[in-house]
């Protein structure tokens, strides 16, 4: 029997070597067998350190993302969680875990449906079967809120402590899971008659992979991400996350416990500070300016010349998630890894003077969304930052003719 490796640096070196072997095309089964032979357990923190080191040493994030599932499968059951901190009910980590239990229930029911396909998917029960599976996948779509809380609340705090690589990789896996869920919904919504053979093919190609992506992410969260965040974040950090969680919402679970750590006080930001802003064409009080910015029928986000998020408006109906956790965050970290290259190009073109604006428009949830970025410059033409403006234009696109009379009475 091979000698077990118990030294921290040796474990990390071995794990890094094995991930690089996967990168070079060595069979995953062979890598897993060697890992099981040489490692009994590897602490969760060391897994995070290895991913961070690989990215810092030049392994592209896209490649770490590609290998993520393979090395996670190899590590499953071999990560040491004995040092993980225990949290009280209502703590954000407790909420993440309770949501995971609800997601697992949905996946379990889906797998039971898949196993019973041959028996239940017949002329008499076909419609009932399809409706049940569609309903379960609609429930799984709720995971988007779970992921958004990680991306917009949890990841900024990890970045504050210098942990940037693993959050980027996990965000990429979120997007992959979102795409798999959308593909599954689309496969279930295709017109035409479904035969048992066709349904079985959809299960194998679309439905099972989407369900598996959910449970794979749960393993990555609970065996690597959450234990590590409990080590890194302070109680004040967690309380800030907790206080902002309602802005995004919950996934298949509604907490009924109020949580507040002992000895932590947080200043609530509820209104603008007093003061007057003098401009060449007039002036505002801080209260008036805040009301104007939040009344405009657009979402505004300002990124300063150092690429840090400095401000966002807080209108009644926001289009995209924004919360105070993103303030001071590098704007690249506020976007999915798949679109960071576009952000880089826009900012680079604005700074060089090559462009002054960059418009986009997308269809999202049945709505037409117009997004435009503008370079902000002072009177001397020096770059001050980037202004993002987003507007929901679905109804306005239908306008024609004139309206000259009051219509709100």
N, C-alpha and C positions, 0 to 999 in steps of 0.2 A: 504494500500500500504506500502511495506517495506521501512524503512528509507534508503536513498541513502548514500553510503559511499564515502566521499570526502577527507579523510585523506590519504596521500601518503602511509604511512607504512601499514595502514589498507587495502588499495587496494592491495598492493603487497602481504600481508599475505593471503588475500582472494584468489588472483590469484594462489599463490603457493599451497594453500590448495586444490583448485579445480584441478590443474594439478596433484597433488598427488592422488586425488580421481579418476581421469582418470587412473592413474597408477595402482590403486587398483581394477579397473574394474567397477567403477560406470558408468551408462549409460551416454553417451555424451550428449544426449538431455536434461537430467535432470540437468547436470552441466551447459549447456548453458542457460537453462531457469532461473536458480538461478543467473547466472552472469548478465543476462539482467535485472533481478529484482533488483539487488543490485548496479550495476555500470551503470552510464550513459556513462561516458568516462574514459579511462585509458590512461595516457600519454605514448607515444611510448617508452620513456626511461625506464619506470618502467617494461615494458614487457621484455626488454633486461636484466635488473638487476635481474629479477626473474629467467630467464633461467640460467644466470651465477651463481646465488646463489644455484640453485638446483643441478647443476653439481658440484660446490664446496662442497656441503653438502653430495655428494656421490651418487646421482641419476645418473646411467650410461648414458653416452652420447647416447648410442644406444637406451635407453629407452626414453630420451628426443626427439630423432629423431623420434621414433615410435609415440609419442604423439603429435608431432609438428603439423600435419595437423588438428588433432581434436581440440587442443586449439586455433589454428589459426582461424578455422571456428567459434569457439565460440566467438572470439574477433572481427571478421570482422564487421566493421561498428561501433565498440565501442572503437576505438583507437583515442585519441585526437591528431590531427595533427596541431592544431592552432598555436603551437610554432615553426613549421618547418621553417627553413630559406629558403629564395628565392634565386635561383642561376641564373646567367646570361647564355644566350645561349652559347653553346660551353663548358661549365663547364662539367666535367665528369658525374656529377649527371644528368644534363640536357640530356646528350647523353644516359645514361642508360634509362631514361624515354622515350625518343624518340624511342629507340629500342623497348621498351615495347609496345608502341602504334602500331608499325609495327607488332609485334608478335600477338597482340590482333586482328589485321585485318585478319591475317592468320587463327587464331583460329575461328573467326567469320565466315569466308568463309567455313571452314571445317564443322562447325556445321550446316550451311545452307545445305551443301552437305549431311550430315547425315540425316537431316530432310526430304530431297527430295529423299532419297534412293529408296523408293518404286516406286516413279514416274519416276526417271531417270535411275535406274539400271535395264535395260531390254536388250533384244538381240541387239537392234539397238544402244543403248547408253552405253552399259556396258564398252567397251574399253575406250571410252572417259571419263566416270566417274572415272574409276580406274586410268587413267593417271592423271586426275585433282587432285585426292586425293593424289596420290604418289608425285606429284609436290609440293603440299602444305606441306606435311610432310618433303620433302627435304628442303623446306624453313625453317621449324621449327628447323631442325638440325643445322641451323646457330646459334642457341642460345648457342651452345657450346662456341663460342668466347665471348659472353656476360658473361657466367659463369666463363670462364678462367680469364677474366679481374678482376672479383671479387676475385677469389681465389688467383691469383698471384700478383695483384696490390693493391686491396683494403684491403683484410684481413691482410696482413703484418702490415699495419698501425694501424689497430684496435688492433692487438696483442701488438704493441708498447705501447698502452695506457692501457694494461692489460685486454682487452676484447678478450677472447679466446674461451669461450664456445659457444656462438651463431654462430660465423663463422664456427666452426666445425660442428654444427648441420646443418647450411645452405649448407655447402659443401656436407654433406651426402644427403640432398634433391636434390642438383644438380645431384649427381650420380644416384639417383633414377629416376629422370626425363630423364637423358641420356639413362638409361636402358629401360624405357617405350617407348621412341622414337625409339630406335633400335628394340624393340619388334614389334612396329607398322609397321616399314619399312619391317621387316621380314615377318610379317603377310600378307602384301600387295604384297610381292614378291614370295609367295609360289607357286610352280607349280600346274597345274591342273585347272579344270573348277570352276569358282566361281558362285554359285547359289545365288539368292537374300537372302535366309535364311542364307547361309554361310557368306555372306557379312555383314548381320545384326549382326551376332554373333561376327565377327571380330570388328565391330564398338563398341559393348558393352564391349568386353573383352580387346581389345588392343588400339583402336583408340581414343575413348572418354577419357579413363584414361590418355593417353599421352597428349592430348589437355588440359585436366583439370589441369594436373601438371604444365603446362606452366602458366596458369592464376593464379593458387594458388601461384606460386613463385612470380609473379608480385605483388600480394597483400602483401606477406611477405617483399618484397623489399621496396615497396613504402610506406607502413604504419609502418614499424619497422626499417629495416636496413638503408635505405638511410637517413631518418630524424636523426637517431642516429649518423651516420657517419658525417653529417654536423655539429653536435654539438661537436664532438670529434676532428676531423681533422683540422689542420691549413690550411691557404691558400697555404703555402709552400708545405705541404703534397699533397694537391690536384694538385698543379702544377707539382710535381714529377710524380704523377699518369698520368696526362694529357700528359706529355712529353714521357711517355713509352707506351701509349695506342696503338700507331701505330704498335708496335712490335707484338701485338696479333691480332688486327683488330676489325672490327665492325660487328654488327648483323643486317642485313636487312636495314641498314641506314648508309649513308656516310656523316659525318659532313662537312659542307662547311664554317664553322666559326672558325676563329683562336681565341683561348681564352688564356688570360694571366692576372692573378690578378695584381692589382696595388701594387707597392712597393715590389714585390717579385722578387728576382734575384736568378737564380740557376746556379751553375757552371757546365758547360758541360764537361763530361769526354769523350774525343775523342781519346786520345793516351796515350801510356805508358810514365811514367816519365823517365827522363834521368837517367842513372846509369848503373853499370856493376854488373852482378851476377857471382861470382866466384864459380866454382864447382871443385871437385877432378879431373874430366876428361876434363875440359875445361871451357870456360866462354862465356857469351852472354852479349850483351847490352840489356836493357829493351825492346827496339824496336824489336830486333831480337827474343827474347824469346816470345814476344807477337805474332809475325808473325808465329813462329813455332807452338805454341799452337793452333792458329786459323786456321792453314793449315792442321793439322792432321785430317784424315778422321773419327774422332770420336768426340763425345761430352764428355767433362770432367767437372765434378763438384766435388769440394773439400769441405768436411765437417770437421771442426777441432775437437780436442779432447773434446771440450765442446758441441759438437753436433750442432754447428752453421755453416751455409753455409758461406764459406769464399771466394770462387772463382768459376766462371764458364767460360768455353771457349766460344768464339763467332765466330764459324765457319759460312760459308756462308749458309749452309742448316742444321739448327738445327732440331733435332728429337722431343724434348720436349721443352715446353715453359720455358725460363729462362729470367729474367730481374733483374735490379739492386735492385728492391724492396725486393728480397729474401735475399740479403746480410745481414748477422748478424741474420737471422731468424732461429729459431730452425727447424732442418730438418724434424721433425715430422709434423710441420705445413705446409710443402710443399707437403704433400701427402694426398690423400683422406682418410677420417677416417677409411674406410674399410681395408686399407692396413697398417695402423700405427703399428699394432702388428708385421708385418713382418719387418718393419724398426727397431723396438725395438729389435727384436730377432737378426738381423744382427749386429747391433751396440753392443749389449750385448755380442754376441759370439766373435766379434773382440776384445773388451776390455778385455775379460777374457782369450783370447788366444785359445779359442776352435776352431776358424776358421780363415782362412786367405783370403778367397774369397767366393763370393756367386753369381753364374751365373744364369741368367734367359733369356728366349727368348720368344717373343710374335709375333703374326701376327697382324698388325695394318694397316688399310687402304690399304690392298694388298701388304704390305711390311713386310719383315722379319727383326725384330729388336732384336739385341743381347745386353743385358744389364749385366754388371758385376760390382760387388762392391769388392774393395780390401782394406784390412787393411794396413794402412801406419805406419811403425815403424822406429825408429831411430836405430843407430848401437847397442845400448844397448837393443833393443827389446821392448822399451817403445812405447805405442800406441800414435800416433800423430793425427790420424783422419781417415777418410774414403774417398776413391776416387771412384767416380761413372764414369763408362765409357760406353757409348751407341754408337752402330754402326749399320747402315743400311746395311744389307748383302744380299739383294735380288739378285742382279746381281752377286756378288762374289760366291754365292752358285751354280751358273750355270757353273763356270769355270771348265774346264777339259783339260788334255793334257799339252802342253808347249806353251809358247810364248817367242821366243828368238829374235824377230825382232821388231823394232819400228813400232807402229801401229797408231800413232796420225797424220801422214802426210796425 
